[in-house]
Amino acid sequence: MYPNTRMRRLRNNHRIRGMVSEYHVRPANLMLPLFVKEGLDEGEKAEVQSMPGVYQHSLDTLVTECREARDLGIPGVILFGIPKMKDAQGSEAYNPQGIIPRAIRRIKKELGDEILVACDVCLCEYTDHGHCAPIDGDQILNDEALELYSKAALEYARAGADIIAPSDMMDGRVGAIRRMLDDNGFKDVIIMSYAVKYASAFYGPFRDAAESGFSDGPDDRKSHQMDPSNFTQAVREAELDIKEGADIIMVKPALPYLDVIKELADRFHVPVAAYQVSGEYAMLKAAALKGWLDEKEAMMESVMSIRRAGATIILTYYAKEIARVIE
């Protein structure tokens, strides 16, 4: 018998192929990122030009998205807020009546525990200069930011958030948030840390969606996000976040860093998430709209590669479409 004969037989029938598949993507592996914007009229949503099919939502259309995600078997969403007012300290991020606490309360009122609500914790959507922390000239103020992230995390937990997701990459923020949550009776709230977030070129469309472009200070985030050439640093960053109290660690972006996802999944005994970011989504979407590739096939292949690398949670703007294909 030729060695490849068995492999050929196992490929011949789609049911056999399904039975012997080594990895599977399920709706339970997915999390849907959603943008909620203060000031939109009831029932209004605004499409993000650089991300066709992705919208800035009003509170009621946000709930509709959450309900659709739930019905498709997607267990959770992650929220990004766009406030009316921005200032140097990003104060709307930790305003108890800010857009994210109101969104959490609205989702929980309508859906209760039928869907998990994760909240991005960063200041870039809330500062008038567009950076993740307060600045002094061209200096990012790491230590000054930790109290502000902790205040935001506490307000989100009070509103009913299930997961806090710090995305800023400032040193010490996971420990500061964990202490704040624990000290205020929220020991069961999960921290999903953006432990390995690269200073990537793939975030451009997100900045359109979140209205978080730079207007002052440094013209990039390379002083605190990771150098794309670095690998061993990713292990150190993840290990530090785990020691500080992260329950889940995340790699962002996903596709350019499959090797990093694999290393962290093999090395650490905590769940690994990966964020298929705006630029990854936009590239597939643009090529599909041009007719240059099959969007469904490319979408599923890309997310399968992330799953195969070791991510058990995949944050993707394609979450609903993927769930429909699986269904």
N, C-alpha and C positions, 0 to 999 in steps of 0.2 A: 504493500500500500504506500502510495506517495504521501509524504507528510502533510502536504497541503490539501489532500482530498477531504479530510475531516473538516478542516476550516471552511472549505467550499460548501460542504453539506450544511454546516451550521449557519451559513449566510443565505441559503437558497430561499427560505420562507420567512416572512415577516414575523410570524408568531414565534418561530424558533429564535430569530434574532432578538425578540423581546425577552424571551426566557433566559437567554445567556448573556444579556447585557450586563456589564460589570457595574455601571453607575446609572442612576436614575435621578431626574429632577422632578420634584413634586411641588404642587402649590405650597405645601407646608415649608418648603425651603425658601420661599420668596418673601420679600418685604417691599412695599410700594412707597417710594418717596412722593410727597405731596407738598405743594406750595399754597399757603393761605395768605391772602393779602387784605390788609385793613383798608376799608373805604370802598370796596366794591359793593354795588347794589345787590340786594337779595336776588338770587338766581343768576347772578352774573359770573362769568369766568372769562379770562383773557388768555388766548393761546400765546405761548412763548415762541417768538419768530424763529429762533435758532433750534427749537426742539419741537417739530411738528407733532401734534398729538398730546403735548404736555401743556398744562394750564396753570395759571395763577387762579386760585379759587376764592370765592366768597364762602362764608361759613356754611350756608346750606348746600352749595354744590360740593363742598368738601365732604359733608356727611354722605351725600349721594355716592361719591367715590369710595368712601369707606364701606358703605353698604354693598356696593358692587364687588369690592375686594373680598369682603366676607363671604358673599354668595359664591364666589369662585374658589373658595377654600384657602385664600391667602390669609395667613394668621395675623399680620400686622402691617401698620403703616408707620412712616417716619415723617414728622412735620417740620417744615421750614417756614418761618414767619417773615412777612414783609410789612413793616409798620408804616403808618402815616408820617410819623415824626422820627428823625434820627438825630443823634447828638454825639459828641466826642466820647462819651462813656457808654454808649449803647444802652441807655437806661430803659428803653422799651423791652429789652430782652428779659428783664427781671421785674417788670411792672405786673402786679397781681391781676390787673385788668387789661394786660397786653393781649395781642392777637393770639399768641400761642396758648396761654391759660384759658382764654375764652373758647378757643377751638377744642382744646381737650375736654372741657366741661360739656360742650355741645355734643361731641362725639360720644362721650360716656353717657350723657342723658339719653341719646337716641339709641345707642347700641350696647351700652353697658360693657360686660366682659366678653362680648361676642367678637371683639377685635382688640388686639394689642395696640397701644399707642406709644410710640417712641418719639422722643423730641431731640432734635439736634440742639446742642448747647455750644454756641459760639456767638461772637459779637459782630461778625462781618456784615450780617443783614441789617444790623441796628445802628452801626456807627456812621457818622456823616463822612468819615474818611475811608470807609470800606475795609478796614483792617480787623483782624480777629481779636484785638486787644487795644487798650488805650495806647496812644503813641506820644512820644516827646521828640519832635523833629523827625528824624529818620530812625529813631529807636523804638522798638516794640517793648512795651512794659509788661514783662512776663508776670512778675510777682503781684503787681497791682490788679492784674486780670483775674487772679485765682478767686478772690472774694466775689467778684462780679459773676463768674461762672457758677459759683456755689449758690449765690442768691437766685440765679435763674433756675438752676436745678431744683432748688427747694420749692419755688413757686410752681414749677411744672408738676412736681410730686404732689403738692397740695391740691392741684387741680385734678389729679387722677392719672397722671402718666404712669405707665408700666415700666418704661425703659428710658434711661437718660443716656444720651449719646454725645459726649464731648468730642468735638471735631477740630478744636483749635490748635492742638499740638504744643501747647505751652507746658513747660516742665512743672510737674507736681499737681496738675489739675485733677487727675483721677483721685488722688488721696484727699485733696481738699473737698471735692464733691462727696466722696464717700463719708467723710467725717461729718459734713453738714447734713447729709441725709440720715445717718445713723443717730446723730445727736437730736434730731427732731422727729424721731419715731418712724422713719421710712427705711428701716433695715432691709425690707423685702423688695425695694425698688432696685431693678437691675441696672448696672452700668455696662453699656456696650461702647467701649472706647475705640475711637479712631486711633488705634495704637501706632499704625504705620501708614502715615499719610504723606505721599510724596508731593514735592513742589512741581506739579505736573502741568503740562500744556493742555490737558484734556478737560479743564474745568471751565473753559470760556463760556459755553452755553448756560451753565449753572449761574454764572454771574449775571447773565441777562435775566434769568428766571427769578433770582433772588434780589436783583437790583443792588448788587454788592461790589460794583467796580471801584477802583481806587480814585480818590480825589485829592489825597494829601499823604504825606509820609513816604515810606519806601514804595517802589513801583513793582514789588513782587513780595512773595512770602517765603523766600529762600532762607531767611534767618531762623525760621522755626519749623518749617516743613522739611521733609527729607530730600536729600540729593538723590535723583534717580539712579546715579551710579552706585549707590551704597546698598549692600546686602547685609553684612554682619550687623550694621547699625539697626536694621529692622528687628533683628533678634533681641538686641539690647533694649530697644524701645518697648517691644511687646512684653518682655520680662519685667521691666520696671512697672508698666501699667498693671500687670497681673499682681505684682507685689503690693501695689497701692490699692487694689480692690476691684479691678475690672473683672466682670463676670464673663464677658465676651470681648474678644479682640477683633478689630477690623483692619483690612488692608484696602487702601484706596489710592489710585484706581485698581481695577481688577485685571483686565486682559494683559496690560504690559508687565504685570508683576505676578504672573502665575507661579513663578519659581519661589517667590516670597511666600505666597499663600501655602504652597506645598511644604516649605520649610517650617512655618509656624504650626501648621496642622500636625506635622510629624513630631514636632518637638514639645509642644505644650498640651496639657490635658484640660483645655478649656475650648469652648466652641469658637470657631473662626468664621467671621463674616467677611464678605467682599462686596465692594460697591462698584457696580458697573456704571460708571459716571456719565455725566451729561455728554462729554465729547465722544465717548464710545457709542452711546445711543445715537447721537447726531450723525456720526459717520455712517452707521448702518442705515439710518433713516434716509439720509441724503442719497446714498448710493441706490437704495431701493426706489426712491422717487425718480431717479434718473433711469431706472430700468437696468442697472448694472449688476444687480444680484437679486437673488430670491430672498426677500426679507424674512419670511418665516423660517426658511432653512438656515440662514445666517444667524438669526436671533437664537434659534435653538442650539446651533453648534457652539456659538459663543458662550451661552450660559452653561452648556454641558461641560465645556472646558474649565470653567470656573469651579463647577461642582467636582469635576474629576481631580482638580488640583487640591481639593480638601476643604473647600468652603461649605459649611452646612447652612449658612444663611446668605442669601444673595439679594442685595438691594439693587433693584433695577427698575427703570421707567417702563420696561417692557413687561412688568409683572402680570398685568391683567391679560395681555396677549399670550404670554407663555402659558398661563393657567388655562386659557381657552383651548390652546393647542393640545395640552395634556389631557384635558377633559374629552 
